[in-house]
Amino acid sequence: MDSKSIYDEIFDKPCSVCGEIIKKDIYEQGDCPYCKWKNNHFADINPKAVLYPNLISLNKAKKLYSEGKPFEPDFNEYIEALHNYGEMQFKYNGTYYAVELVYDKNKKLVISLYNSQTKERIIFSNDEDFKNNAQVEDKLLKDIWNDTTDRDWLQ
Ligand SMILES: [Zn+2]
């Protein structure tokens, strides 16, 4: 008897972003070796949303692909991704920073920015506060966002 189930089967299907034929499982999951998009069913049916395991939406990925640009999140997409993953990182000028959703003592959800070098932690009361006031090295994060690297979610 063949014990292989449908769930283990791999299909040749087009990548949702670049259209190259890649390997996908029954859940439409498959990392594209050509454009690097992490294909999945939820992104296919929610093309405007930032969803696991990507940091940008499917529509944004298609746009960036057509422009020949890498799949990097802008500052707003990064904050949207933070709400999916809970804990993110970025690197600036050689220092890693962690951005986390945490509960304050009043059980209110706030955003924490942690500097891995100085061990300093700054709390922002909401998305707008973080977007407008978060600083690294005395510079507004929103102004130097394009100079950050290693933006990713943490497990
Ligand atoms: Zn692709």
Backbone and ligand atoms as CSV (ligand in chain L), in Angstrom:
chain,resi,resn,atom,element,x,y,z
A,1,MET,N,N,0.841,-1.209,0.000
A,1,MET,CA,C,0.000,0.000,0.000
A,1,MET,C,C,0.873,1.255,0.000
A,2,ASP,N,N,0.402,2.221,-0.694
A,2,ASP,CA,C,1.092,3.501,-0.713
A,2,ASP,C,C,0.616,4.340,0.475
A,3,SER,N,N,1.529,4.634,1.414
A,3,SER,CA,C,1.135,5.354,2.627
A,3,SER,C,C,1.204,6.866,2.444
A,4,LYS,N,N,1.653,7.310,1.286
A,4,LYS,CA,C,1.789,8.748,1.071
A,4,LYS,C,C,0.415,9.421,1.004
A,5,SER,N,N,0.240,10.463,1.751
A,5,SER,CA,C,-1.060,11.141,1.728
A,5,SER,C,C,-0.996,12.351,0.807
A,6,ILE,N,N,-2.150,12.856,0.503
A,6,ILE,CA,C,-2.257,14.052,-0.336
A,6,ILE,C,C,-1.508,15.220,0.295
A,7,TYR,N,N,-1.436,15.219,1.649
A,7,TYR,CA,C,-0.789,16.338,2.352
A,7,TYR,C,C,0.712,16.376,2.150
A,8,ASP,N,N,1.265,15.246,1.742
A,8,ASP,CA,C,2.702,15.215,1.487
A,8,ASP,C,C,3.036,15.508,0.029
A,9,GLU,N,N,2.031,15.596,-0.787
A,9,GLU,CA,C,2.308,15.743,-2.208
A,9,GLU,C,C,2.754,17.151,-2.564
A,10,ILE,N,N,3.622,17.200,-3.536
A,10,ILE,CA,C,4.155,18.473,-4.012
A,10,ILE,C,C,3.734,18.636,-5.476
A,11,PHE,N,N,3.285,19.829,-5.798
A,11,PHE,CA,C,2.779,20.081,-7.145
A,11,PHE,C,C,3.621,21.143,-7.839
A,12,ASP,N,N,3.683,21.035,-9.147
A,12,ASP,CA,C,4.306,22.095,-9.937
A,12,ASP,C,C,3.261,23.159,-10.225
A,13,LYS,N,N,3.466,24.354,-9.655
A,13,LYS,CA,C,2.492,25.432,-9.846
A,13,LYS,C,C,3.230,26.755,-10.014
A,14,PRO,N,N,2.560,27.743,-10.611
A,14,PRO,CA,C,3.236,29.036,-10.780
A,14,PRO,C,C,3.335,29.811,-9.466
A,15,CYS,N,N,4.469,30.466,-9.270
A,15,CYS,CA,C,4.648,31.380,-8.137
A,15,CYS,C,C,3.632,32.508,-8.264
A,16,SER,N,N,3.020,32.890,-7.132
A,16,SER,CA,C,1.978,33.921,-7.148
A,16,SER,C,C,2.526,35.297,-7.509
A,17,VAL,N,N,3.823,35.484,-7.379
A,17,VAL,CA,C,4.405,36.790,-7.679
A,17,VAL,C,C,5.032,36.820,-9.068
A,18,CYS,N,N,5.988,35.920,-9.326
A,18,CYS,CA,C,6.743,36.022,-10.581
A,18,CYS,C,C,6.221,35.096,-11.680
A,19,GLY,N,N,5.376,34.115,-11.319
A,19,GLY,CA,C,4.786,33.235,-12.323
A,19,GLY,C,C,5.651,32.066,-12.751
A,20,GLU,N,N,6.878,31.978,-12.239
A,20,GLU,CA,C,7.725,30.826,-12.561
A,20,GLU,C,C,7.106,29.569,-11.942
A,21,ILE,N,N,7.317,28.427,-12.591
A,21,ILE,CA,C,6.789,27.172,-12.060
A,21,ILE,C,C,7.681,26.704,-10.899
A,22,ILE,N,N,7.053,26.546,-9.736
A,22,ILE,CA,C,7.794,26.142,-8.538
A,22,ILE,C,C,7.079,24.974,-7.867
A,23,LYS,N,N,7.644,24.480,-6.772
A,23,LYS,CA,C,7.040,23.395,-6.007
A,23,LYS,C,C,6.143,23.981,-4.917
A,24,LYS,N,N,4.884,23.565,-4.910
A,24,LYS,CA,C,3.962,23.991,-3.853
A,24,LYS,C,C,3.291,22.764,-3.252
A,25,ASP,N,N,2.961,22.865,-1.951
A,25,ASP,CA,C,2.225,21.769,-1.332
A,25,ASP,C,C,0.726,22.026,-1.441
A,26,ILE,N,N,-0.062,21.187,-0.799
A,26,ILE,CA,C,-1.522,21.295,-0.917
A,26,ILE,C,C,-2.042,22.610,-0.355
A,27,TYR,N,N,-1.262,23.245,0.535
A,27,TYR,CA,C,-1.654,24.536,1.105
A,27,TYR,C,C,-1.116,25.712,0.291
A,28,GLU,N,N,-0.632,25.394,-0.916
A,28,GLU,CA,C,-0.056,26.430,-1.785
A,28,GLU,C,C,1.214,27.021,-1.203
A,29,GLN,N,N,1.823,26.305,-0.250
A,29,GLN,CA,C,3.056,26.809,0.355
A,29,GLN,C,C,4.258,26.354,-0.453
A,30,GLY,N,N,5.169,27.286,-0.672
A,30,GLY,CA,C,6.403,26.955,-1.352
A,30,GLY,C,C,7.232,28.199,-1.538
A,31,ASP,N,N,8.495,28.147,-1.122
A,31,ASP,CA,C,9.378,29.301,-1.290
A,31,ASP,C,C,9.851,29.354,-2.733
A,32,CYS,N,N,9.697,30.502,-3.344
A,32,CYS,CA,C,10.099,30.637,-4.745
A,32,CYS,C,C,11.604,30.866,-4.836
A,33,PRO,N,N,12.324,29.986,-5.544
A,33,PRO,CA,C,13.767,30.180,-5.672
A,33,PRO,C,C,14.123,31.315,-6.632
A,34,TYR,N,N,13.155,31.783,-7.398
A,34,TYR,CA,C,13.434,32.818,-8.399
A,34,TYR,C,C,13.285,34.222,-7.806
A,35,CYS,N,N,12.108,34.520,-7.238
A,35,CYS,CA,C,11.889,35.871,-6.718
A,35,CYS,C,C,11.966,35.921,-5.194
A,36,LYS,N,N,12.036,34.730,-4.519
A,36,LYS,CA,C,12.160,34.625,-3.053
A,36,LYS,C,C,10.844,34.829,-2.298
A,37,TRP,N,N,9.718,34.963,-3.019
A,37,TRP,CA,C,8.437,35.084,-2.331
A,37,TRP,C,C,8.108,33.781,-1.605
A,38,LYS,N,N,7.593,33.898,-0.379
A,38,LYS,CA,C,7.168,32.715,0.369
A,38,LYS,C,C,5.678,32.509,0.096
A,39,ASN,N,N,5.399,31.690,-0.910
A,39,ASN,CA,C,4.018,31.463,-1.339
A,39,ASN,C,C,3.202,30.808,-0.236
A,40,ASN,N,N,1.935,31.240,-0.113
A,40,ASN,CA,C,1.003,30.561,0.786
A,40,ASN,C,C,-0.424,30.971,0.454
A,41,HIS,N,N,-1.347,30.089,0.812
A,41,HIS,CA,C,-2.755,30.271,0.479
A,41,HIS,C,C,-3.328,31.557,1.060
A,42,PHE,N,N,-2.967,31.907,2.298
A,42,PHE,CA,C,-3.565,33.070,2.945
A,42,PHE,C,C,-3.172,34.374,2.252
A,43,ALA,N,N,-1.955,34.445,1.760
A,43,ALA,CA,C,-1.558,35.635,1.005
A,43,ALA,C,C,-2.309,35.682,-0.328
A,44,ASP,N,N,-2.530,34.500,-0.927
A,44,ASP,CA,C,-3.236,34.463,-2.213
A,44,ASP,C,C,-4.661,35.000,-2.087
A,45,ILE,N,N,-5.325,34.718,-0.947
A,45,ILE,CA,C,-6.710,35.167,-0.801
A,45,ILE,C,C,-6.816,36.500,-0.048
A,46,ASN,N,N,-5.705,36.990,0.524
A,46,ASN,CA,C,-5.673,38.303,1.189
A,46,ASN,C,C,-4.500,39.119,0.649
A,47,PRO,N,N,-4.559,39.489,-0.630
A,47,PRO,CA,C,-3.373,40.082,-1.277
A,47,PRO,C,C,-2.944,41.424,-0.729
A,48,LYS,N,N,-3.824,42.088,0.062
A,48,LYS,CA,C,-3.442,43.408,0.585
A,48,LYS,C,C,-2.842,43.332,1.980
A,49,ALA,N,N,-2.895,42.161,2.611
A,49,ALA,CA,C,-2.489,42.053,4.009
A,49,ALA,C,C,-1.054,41.547,4.154
A,50,VAL,N,N,-0.399,41.999,5.195
A,50,VAL,CA,C,0.923,41.483,5.555
A,50,VAL,C,C,0.695,40.239,6.417
A,51,LEU,N,N,1.077,39.077,5.913
A,51,LEU,CA,C,0.772,37.817,6.585
A,51,LEU,C,C,1.999,36.920,6.678
A,52,TYR,N,N,2.010,36.091,7.723
A,52,TYR,CA,C,3.059,35.094,7.899
A,52,TYR,C,C,3.235,34.273,6.635
A,53,PRO,N,N,4.440,33.948,6.201
A,53,PRO,CA,C,5.724,34.320,6.798
A,53,PRO,C,C,6.399,35.501,6.100
A,54,ASN,N,N,5.633,36.305,5.351
A,54,ASN,CA,C,6.231,37.429,4.635
A,54,ASN,C,C,6.125,38.724,5.443
A,55,LEU,N,N,6.887,39.739,5.032
A,55,LEU,CA,C,6.861,41.036,5.717
A,55,LEU,C,C,6.135,42.095,4.903
A,56,ILE,N,N,5.694,41.730,3.712
A,56,ILE,CA,C,4.936,42.659,2.874
A,56,ILE,C,C,3.753,41.892,2.294
A,57,SER,N,N,2.795,42.632,1.747
A,57,SER,CA,C,1.619,41.984,1.154
A,57,SER,C,C,1.972,41.413,-0.219
A,58,LEU,N,N,1.089,40.515,-0.701
A,58,LEU,CA,C,1.282,39.936,-2.036
A,58,LEU,C,C,1.249,41.024,-3.108
A,59,ASN,N,N,0.302,41.975,-2.973
A,59,ASN,CA,C,0.216,43.046,-3.978
A,59,ASN,C,C,1.494,43.882,-4.014
A,60,LYS,N,N,2.036,44.173,-2.807
A,60,LYS,CA,C,3.278,44.949,-2.759
A,60,LYS,C,C,4.425,44.152,-3.376
A,61,ALA,N,N,4.449,42.848,-3.128
A,61,ALA,CA,C,5.507,42.004,-3.695
A,61,ALA,C,C,5.451,42.023,-5.216
A,62,LYS,N,N,4.234,41.949,-5.761
A,62,LYS,CA,C,4.084,41.986,-7.227
A,62,LYS,C,C,4.590,43.311,-7.788
A,63,LYS,N,N,4.265,44.396,-7.066
A,63,LYS,CA,C,4.694,45.724,-7.518
A,63,LYS,C,C,6.218,45.831,-7.481
A,64,LEU,N,N,6.810,45.416,-6.349
A,64,LEU,CA,C,8.266,45.502,-6.216
A,64,LEU,C,C,8.946,44.604,-7.256
A,65,TYR,N,N,8.362,43.407,-7.478
A,65,TYR,CA,C,8.947,42.493,-8.468
A,65,TYR,C,C,8.955,43.142,-9.849
A,66,SER,N,N,7.834,43.804,-10.196
A,66,SER,CA,C,7.742,44.432,-11.520
A,66,SER,C,C,8.732,45.583,-11.659
A,67,GLU,N,N,9.139,46.156,-10.511
A,67,GLU,CA,C,10.102,47.268,-10.530
A,67,GLU,C,C,11.537,46.782,-10.331
A,68,GLY,N,N,11.690,45.460,-10.176
A,68,GLY,CA,C,13.019,44.897,-9.981
A,68,GLY,C,C,13.615,45.192,-8.620
A,69,LYS,N,N,12.739,45.459,-7.630
A,69,LYS,CA,C,13.222,45.807,-6.288
A,69,LYS,C,C,13.065,44.624,-5.325
A,70,PRO,N,N,13.870,44.575,-4.265
A,70,PRO,CA,C,13.762,43.483,-3.289
A,70,PRO,C,C,12.502,43.622,-2.434
A,71,PHE,N,N,12.101,42.514,-1.837
A,71,PHE,CA,C,10.874,42.475,-1.021
A,71,PHE,C,C,11.151,42.986,0.386
A,72,GLU,N,N,11.338,44.303,0.525
A,72,GLU,CA,C,11.622,44.887,1.826
A,72,GLU,C,C,10.423,45.697,2.303
A,73,PRO,N,N,10.067,45.608,3.596
A,73,PRO,CA,C,8.918,46.350,4.106
A,73,PRO,C,C,9.253,47.822,4.325
A,74,ASP,N,N,8.313,48.709,3.961
A,74,ASP,CA,C,8.484,50.095,4.381
A,74,ASP,C,C,8.103,50.183,5.869
A,75,PHE,N,N,8.235,51.360,6.431
A,75,PHE,CA,C,8.060,51.500,7.877
A,75,PHE,C,C,6.639,51.098,8.309
A,76,ASN,N,N,5.635,51.485,7.527
A,76,ASN,CA,C,4.254,51.126,7.866
A,76,ASN,C,C,4.025,49.617,7.786
A,77,GLU,N,N,4.580,48.981,6.759
A,77,GLU,CA,C,4.429,47.527,6.623
A,77,GLU,C,C,5.146,46.795,7.751
A,78,TYR,N,N,6.272,47.362,8.172
A,78,TYR,CA,C,7.012,46.763,9.282
A,78,TYR,C,C,6.167,46.762,10.559
A,79,ILE,N,N,5.454,47.866,10.786
A,79,ILE,CA,C,4.600,47.959,11.980
A,79,ILE,C,C,3.391,47.029,11.838
A,80,GLU,N,N,2.855,46.923,10.608
A,80,GLU,CA,C,1.764,45.965,10.377
A,80,GLU,C,C,2.251,44.541,10.665
A,81,ALA,N,N,3.465,44.241,10.208
A,81,ALA,CA,C,4.034,42.905,10.450
A,81,ALA,C,C,4.256,42.675,11.947
A,82,LEU,N,N,4.642,43.739,12.673
A,82,LEU,CA,C,4.840,43.610,14.116
A,82,LEU,C,C,3.576,43.086,14.796
A,83,HIS,N,N,2.429,43.527,14.306
A,83,HIS,CA,C,1.164,43.076,14.905
A,83,HIS,C,C,0.861,41.616,14.572
A,84,ASN,N,N,1.472,41.087,13.524
A,84,ASN,CA,C,1.314,39.656,13.223
A,84,ASN,C,C,2.283,38.808,14.021
A,85,TYR,N,N,3.523,39.293,14.153
A,85,TYR,CA,C,4.584,38.449,14.693
A,85,TYR,C,C,4.879,38.720,16.167
A,86,GLY,N,N,4.553,39.918,16.639
A,86,GLY,CA,C,4.755,40.224,18.050
A,86,GLY,C,C,6.157,40.659,18.404
A,87,GLU,N,N,7.136,40.161,17.640
A,87,GLU,CA,C,8.529,40.488,17.956
A,87,GLU,C,C,9.316,40.560,16.656
A,88,MET,N,N,9.958,41.719,16.453
A,88,MET,CA,C,10.681,41.955,15.208
A,88,MET,C,C,12.077,42.476,15.537
A,89,GLN,N,N,12.910,42.489,14.524
A,89,GLN,CA,C,14.230,43.089,14.700
A,89,GLN,C,C,14.569,43.956,13.492
A,90,PHE,N,N,15.515,44.856,13.689
A,90,PHE,CA,C,16.184,45.524,12.570
A,90,PHE,C,C,17.574,45.891,13.046
A,91,LYS,N,N,18.419,46.238,12.088
A,91,LYS,CA,C,19.800,46.586,12.413
A,91,LYS,C,C,20.081,47.972,11.865
A,92,TYR,N,N,20.764,48.800,12.653
A,92,TYR,CA,C,21.151,50.112,12.182
A,92,TYR,C,C,22.544,50.433,12.695
A,93,ASN,N,N,23.418,50.799,11.778
A,93,ASN,CA,C,24.764,51.223,12.141
A,93,ASN,C,C,25.460,50.195,13.052
A,94,GLY,N,N,25.276,48.907,12.726
A,94,GLY,CA,C,25.966,47.850,13.458
A,94,GLY,C,C,25.270,47.357,14.707
A,95,THR,N,N,24.166,47.982,15.085
A,95,THR,CA,C,23.455,47.581,16.306
A,95,THR,C,C,22.105,46.957,15.966
A,96,TYR,N,N,21.811,45.833,16.623
A,96,TYR,CA,C,20.496,45.218,16.475
A,96,TYR,C,C,19.514,45.832,17.461
A,97,TYR,N,N,18.315,46.041,16.979
A,97,TYR,CA,C,17.217,46.531,17.816
A,97,TYR,C,C,16.077,45.518,17.769
A,98,ALA,N,N,15.408,45.328,18.908
A,98,ALA,CA,C,14.221,44.485,18.947
A,98,ALA,C,C,13.005,45.378,19.141
A,99,VAL,N,N,11.969,45.113,18.369
A,99,VAL,CA,C,10.704,45.823,18.513
A,99,VAL,C,C,9.662,44.786,18.914
A,100,GLU,N,N,9.034,45.019,20.057
A,100,GLU,CA,C,8.111,44.011,20.589
A,100,GLU,C,C,6.787,44.632,21.004
A,101,LEU,N,N,5.737,43.852,20.841
A,101,LEU,CA,C,4.446,44.198,21.431
A,101,LEU,C,C,4.437,43.612,22.834
A,102,VAL,N,N,4.249,44.464,23.825
A,102,VAL,CA,C,4.244,43.980,25.214
A,102,VAL,C,C,3.077,44.630,25.962
A,103,TYR,N,N,2.718,44.042,27.082
A,103,TYR,CA,C,1.680,44.627,27.927
A,103,TYR,C,C,2.333,45.444,29.024
A,104,ASP,N,N,1.817,46.664,29.233
A,104,ASP,CA,C,2.325,47.461,30.343
A,104,ASP,C,C,1.605,47.049,31.635
A,105,LYS,N,N,1.899,47.750,32.723
A,105,LYS,CA,C,1.366,47.310,34.016
A,105,LYS,C,C,-0.151,47.466,34.112
A,106,ASN,N,N,-0.711,48.282,33.194
A,106,ASN,CA,C,-2.171,48.418,33.153
A,106,ASN,C,C,-2.798,47.455,32.146
A,107,LYS,N,N,-1.994,46.461,31.708
A,107,LYS,CA,C,-2.438,45.451,30.740
A,107,LYS,C,C,-2.849,46.066,29.404
A,108,LYS,N,N,-2.212,47.170,29.074
A,108,LYS,CA,C,-2.448,47.809,27.784
A,108,LYS,C,C,-1.306,47.419,26.845
A,109,LEU,N,N,-1.664,47.132,25.579
A,109,LEU,CA,C,-0.654,46.727,24.604
A,109,LEU,C,C,0.150,47.936,24.147
A,110,VAL,N,N,1.461,47.881,24.332
A,110,VAL,CA,C,2.346,48.988,23.944
A,110,VAL,C,C,3.498,48.425,23.113
A,111,ILE,N,N,4.291,49.317,22.533
A,111,ILE,CA,C,5.419,48.891,21.691
A,111,ILE,C,C,6.725,49.210,22.406
A,112,SER,N,N,7.586,48.205,22.493
A,112,SER,CA,C,8.876,48.361,23.144
A,112,SER,C,C,9.985,48.364,22.094
A,113,LEU,N,N,10.881,49.334,22.200
A,113,LEU,CA,C,12.062,49.386,21.325
A,113,LEU,C,C,13.287,49.139,22.199
A,114,TYR,N,N,14.009,48.053,21.899
A,114,TYR,CA,C,15.113,47.626,22.752
A,114,TYR,C,C,16.426,47.691,21.976
A,115,ASN,N,N,17.394,48.401,22.538
A,115,ASN,CA,C,18.724,48.512,21.938
A,115,ASN,C,C,19.604,47.409,22.520
A,116,SER,N,N,20.041,46.461,21.664
A,116,SER,CA,C,20.770,45.290,22.167
A,116,SER,C,C,22.158,45.652,22.688
A,117,GLN,N,N,22.651,46.827,22.325
A,117,GLN,CA,C,23.991,47.222,22.775
A,117,GLN,C,C,23.943,47.959,24.113
A,118,THR,N,N,23.076,48.961,24.187
A,118,THR,CA,C,22.982,49.733,25.429
A,118,THR,C,C,22.021,49.103,26.425
A,119,LYS,N,N,21.250,48.107,25.984
A,119,LYS,CA,C,20.215,47.441,26.804
A,119,LYS,C,C,19.107,48.403,27.206
A,120,GLU,N,N,19.049,49.540,26.524
A,120,GLU,CA,C,18.014,50.521,26.833
A,120,GLU,C,C,16.706,50.107,26.174
A,121,ARG,N,N,15.617,50.275,26.919
A,121,ARG,CA,C,14.297,49.939,26.403
A,121,ARG,C,C,13.401,51.166,26.501
A,122,ILE,N,N,12.772,51.525,25.375
A,122,ILE,CA,C,11.866,52.672,25.358
A,122,ILE,C,C,10.477,52.166,24.988
A,123,ILE,N,N,9.474,52.663,25.710
A,123,ILE,CA,C,8.097,52.213,25.493
A,123,ILE,C,C,7.294,53.293,24.759
A,124,PHE,N,N,6.530,52.855,23.764
A,124,PHE,CA,C,5.649,53.752,23.004
A,124,PHE,C,C,4.212,53.299,23.208
A,125,SER,N,N,3.324,54.281,23.390
A,125,SER,CA,C,1.978,53.927,23.839
A,125,SER,C,C,1.120,53.306,22.748
A,126,ASN,N,N,1.455,53.573,21.467
A,126,ASN,CA,C,0.686,52.967,20.372
A,126,ASN,C,C,1.459,53.101,19.062
A,127,ASP,N,N,0.848,52.646,17.966
A,127,ASP,CA,C,1.517,52.677,16.661
A,127,ASP,C,C,1.939,54.089,16.263
A,128,GLU,N,N,1.015,55.046,16.450
A,128,GLU,CA,C,1.305,56.423,16.041
A,128,GLU,C,C,2.482,56.996,16.825
A,129,ASP,N,N,2.489,56.730,18.130
A,129,ASP,CA,C,3.581,57.185,18.990
A,129,ASP,C,C,4.910,56.600,18.496
A,130,PHE,N,N,4.900,55.301,18.162
A,130,PHE,CA,C,6.117,54.648,17.685
A,130,PHE,C,C,6.543,55.219,16.330
A,131,LYS,N,N,5.579,55.346,15.415
A,131,LYS,CA,C,5.873,55.854,14.065
A,131,LYS,C,C,6.505,57.241,14.117
A,132,ASN,N,N,5.949,58.094,14.968
A,132,ASN,CA,C,6.357,59.502,14.962
A,132,ASN,C,C,7.530,59.812,15.873
A,133,ASN,N,N,7.731,59.008,16.921
A,133,ASN,CA,C,8.696,59.396,17.952
A,133,ASN,C,C,9.858,58.430,18.171
A,134,ALA,N,N,9.791,57.223,17.610
A,134,ALA,CA,C,10.877,56.267,17.844
A,134,ALA,C,C,12.176,56.806,17.260
A,135,GLN,N,N,13.230,56.741,18.074
A,135,GLN,CA,C,14.529,57.247,17.636
A,135,GLN,C,C,15.612,56.204,17.832
A,136,VAL,N,N,16.596,56.221,16.928
A,136,VAL,CA,C,17.835,55.485,17.160
A,136,VAL,C,C,18.976,56.460,16.891
A,137,GLU,N,N,19.912,56.495,17.793
A,137,GLU,CA,C,21.060,57.406,17.699
A,137,GLU,C,C,20.617,58.846,17.442
A,138,ASP,N,N,19.600,59.277,18.179
A,138,ASP,CA,C,19.081,60.645,18.103
A,138,ASP,C,C,18.498,61.010,16.740
A,139,LYS,N,N,18.184,59.966,15.935
A,139,LYS,CA,C,17.530,60.233,14.652
A,139,LYS,C,C,16.178,59.546,14.658
A,140,LEU,N,N,15.174,60.187,14.061
A,140,LEU,CA,C,13.853,59.561,13.998
A,140,LEU,C,C,13.925,58.313,13.123
A,141,LEU,N,N,13.400,57.223,13.646
A,141,LEU,CA,C,13.450,55.951,12.923
A,141,LEU,C,C,12.781,56.067,11.561
A,142,LYS,N,N,11.666,56.813,11.497
A,142,LYS,CA,C,10.966,56.945,10.213
A,142,LYS,C,C,11.832,57.639,9.164
A,143,ASP,N,N,12.757,58.494,9.615
A,143,ASP,CA,C,13.624,59.218,8.676
A,143,ASP,C,C,14.796,58.375,8.189
A,144,ILE,N,N,15.245,57.424,8.992
A,144,ILE,CA,C,16.422,56.625,8.610
A,144,ILE,C,C,16.030,55.184,8.259
A,145,TRP,N,N,14.724,54.941,8.089
A,145,TRP,CA,C,14.254,53.573,7.875
A,145,TRP,C,C,14.958,52.891,6.697
A,146,ASN,N,N,15.185,53.658,5.612
A,146,ASN,CA,C,15.816,53.056,4.429
A,146,ASN,C,C,17.273,52.679,4.669
A,147,ASP,N,N,17.843,53.152,5.767
A,147,ASP,CA,C,19.229,52.798,6.093
A,147,ASP,C,C,19.313,51.618,7.055
A,148,THR,N,N,18.155,51.109,7.509
A,148,THR,CA,C,18.183,49.931,8.378
A,148,THR,C,C,18.273,48.669,7.523
A,149,THR,N,N,18.757,47.600,8.132
A,149,THR,CA,C,18.872,46.315,7.434
A,149,THR,C,C,18.384,45.215,8.372
A,150,ASP,N,N,18.471,43.970,7.888
A,150,ASP,CA,C,18.141,42.798,8.710
A,150,ASP,C,C,16.757,42.893,9.350
A,151,ARG,N,N,15.828,43.502,8.617
A,151,ARG,CA,C,14.455,43.585,9.147
A,151,ARG,C,C,13.827,42.202,9.036
A,152,ASP,N,N,13.365,41.691,10.141
A,152,ASP,CA,C,12.782,40.356,10.116
A,152,ASP,C,C,11.984,40.117,11.395
A,153,TRP,N,N,11.176,39.084,11.371
A,153,TRP,CA,C,10.458,38.706,12.595
A,153,TRP,C,C,11.291,37.691,13.328
A,154,LEU,N,N,11.046,37.609,14.631
A,154,LEU,CA,C,11.802,36.704,15.493
A,154,LEU,C,C,10.899,35.578,15.953
A,155,GLN,N,N,11.482,34.414,16.144
A,155,GLN,CA,C,10.685,33.264,16.566
A,155,GLN,C,C,10.715,33.092,18.062
L,1,ZN,ZN,ZN,8.483,33.800,-7.597
